[in-house]
Amino acid sequence: LGGSVVASDSLNTLMTEYLSKNPSRNVQVYRLRIFFDNKQDARAMSELVASQFSEVYPDVPVFRVYTNPYFKVTVGNFRSKSEAMKFLNKIKEDYPSVFLVKESFSTI
């Protein structure tokens, strides 16, 4: 269906004002850091850890980042700490150095 949306000038003004006051929404989530290293092979190891995790848990998001001098692999987007801790306990045997991190990101 093709069409157009007709909005009043007051609605457009309010929306513009809202967007200027709220340029981004930061969302805070709990994630689990399953890899954190700065050795010479850290890049390759972080890729391996991320891909192996994705194979076992395909529905859990994986984030691989480099923050000088560390390569990090973080997993999940848990809304609550208890939800994250439940998953941490599930994977702790395979990832003994796993720890909880609280991160925020912009939705825009």
C-alpha positions in Angstrom: 0.0 0.0 0.0 1.4 3.3 -1.0 0.3 6.5 0.7 1.4 9.5 2.7 1.1 10.5 6.3 -0.5 13.8 7.0 0.6 15.5 10.2 -0.4 18.8 11.6 2.2 21.6 12.0 1.9 21.4 15.8 2.7 17.6 15.7 5.7 18.3 13.5 6.9 21.1 15.9 6.5 18.9 19.0 8.3 16.0 17.3 11.2 18.3 16.2 11.4 19.7 19.8 11.4 16.2 21.3 14.1 15.0 19.0 16.3 18.0 19.7 15.9 17.5 23.5 16.4 13.7 23.3 18.9 13.1 20.5 19.6 9.6 21.6 18.3 7.1 24.1 20.9 5.3 26.1 19.9 1.8 27.1 21.7 0.0 29.9 22.1 -3.8 29.7 24.0 -6.4 31.4 26.5 -8.5 29.4 29.0 -11.2 30.1 32.6 -10.7 29.2 33.9 -14.2 28.1 37.3 -13.1 26.7 39.6 -10.2 27.6 43.3 -10.3 26.5 46.1 -8.3 25.0 48.6 -11.0 24.1 50.1 -11.2 20.6 47.5 -13.8 19.5 44.5 -12.0 21.2 42.9 -10.9 17.9 42.8 -14.4 16.5 41.7 -15.8 19.9 38.9 -13.3 20.2 37.7 -14.3 16.7 37.8 -18.0 17.7 36.0 -17.5 21.0 33.3 -15.4 19.4 32.7 -17.9 16.6 32.7 -20.9 18.9 30.2 -19.2 21.2 27.9 -18.3 18.3 27.8 -21.9 17.2 26.7 -23.1 20.6 24.4 -20.2 21.4 23.2 -18.8 18.1 20.4 -16.7 19.7 22.7 -14.8 22.0 24.3 -11.7 20.5 28.1 -11.6 20.5 30.1 -8.3 20.6 33.8 -8.4 19.7 35.7 -5.1 20.3 39.2 -3.8 20.5 39.9 -1.2 23.1 43.6 -0.5 23.1 45.4 -2.6 24.1 42.6 -5.3 24.8 40.5 -7.5 22.5 37.2 -8.3 24.2 34.3 -10.6 23.5 31.1 -9.8 25.4 27.8 -11.7 25.0 24.2 -11.1 25.7 21.8 -8.2 26.2 20.2 -8.9 29.6 17.7 -6.4 31.0 18.3 -7.6 34.6 21.3 -8.6 36.6 19.6 -11.8 37.8 18.9 -12.8 34.2 22.6 -12.2 33.3 23.8 -14.1 36.4 21.6 -17.1 35.5 23.3 -17.3 32.1 26.7 -16.7 33.6 26.2 -19.8 35.8 25.2 -21.7 32.7 28.4 -20.9 30.7 30.9 -20.7 33.6 32.2 -24.2 33.1 33.1 -23.4 29.5 34.2 -19.9 30.2 35.8 -19.9 33.7 37.0 -16.3 33.6 33.5 -14.9 32.6 32.4 -11.8 34.5 29.4 -9.5 34.4 29.6 -6.0 32.8 27.0 -3.2 32.7 27.1 -1.4 29.4 25.0 1.3 27.7 24.4 2.0 24.1 22.4 4.4 22.0 19.3 3.2 20.3 19.6 5.9 17.7 
